[in-house]
Amino acid sequence: MTEAASIPDVLEGRATWCVVEGDCLPVLGKLTELSIDAIITDPPYSAHVHKSVRSAKTNDLPDVAEFECRTRRQVDLGFEHLTATLRRRCAREFSRLARRWVCVFSDEDSMWKWRLSLESSGLQHVRSCFWVRVGGAPQFTGDRPAVGVEAITVAHPPGRKRWNGGGKVGIYAHPIVANRLGQRGSRVHPTQKPVELMLDLIQDFTEPGEVVLDPFAGSGTTGVAALRRGRRFIGIERMPDHAATARERLAAEALGDSVNSVRAKQVPMFGVK
């Protein structure tokens, strides 16, 4: 890849991927009706979820011995929680753009809100699937069970449905992405989904050559999975640092390599240095 591709490049088959930096709604509004095969996305979660994120990481806190409560401190995810207005407006755009499947991640308690928004926009709710978060964090307070799953609300325009999963159940069990022993540096986004999970979703809900859209692209994991499965990908990400990470990961994937390997080899990702 010698230069950054655009959305028309991907839609018209001149490029396999692009990542657009900016708010998703203005970008979505410029896309032609029914121009996307599938939307698979992981938008921000509810205000409650954002306020409840905790971390047990202590290696960068020198005063934990004096202040034990710091071992269960609240984590700032670095981006705002999902609002009802944004959810409804996104649902309308998803319904306008998607030819086939729409798959939206959420916390379990919010999946009904996505279902109502998608149905109100003209899509049919097909199923609520779940990602089993293998290796997820415990409940640090110890007074209730920890969250073990995240929901995937699956919708489709009215009409004939086709997917590649046969009759299997909509449960996807994969380890979380965490910077733990032996995994240092593997997580590049605070809510990063595992590539293996996204590979499964891309395989089940899309066909080779189709265009997959992620309006909340984050670090580009959906795009990595799309390229690996032979699909085209359009990502939209409002935060410049995450958009840059997504482009770097996708450029490496297009070379058949990983970001760390490309960096180590000092291979240029965007043309000749």
Buried (B, 14 or more C-beta within 10 A) or exposed (E): BEEBBBBEBBBEEEBBBBBBBEEBBEBBEEBEEEBBBBBBBBBBBBEEBBEEBBBEBBEEEEEBEEEEEBBEBEEEBEBEBBEEEBBBBBBBBBBBBBBBBBBBBBBBEBBBBBBBBBBEBBBBBBBBBBBBBEEBBEEEEEEEEEBEBBBBBBBBBEEEEEBEEEEEEBEBEBBBBBEEEEEEEEBBBBBBBBBEBBBBBBBBBBBEEBBBBBBBBBBBBBBBBBBBBEBBBBBBBBBEEBBBBBBBBBBBBBBEBEBEEBEEEEEEBEEEE
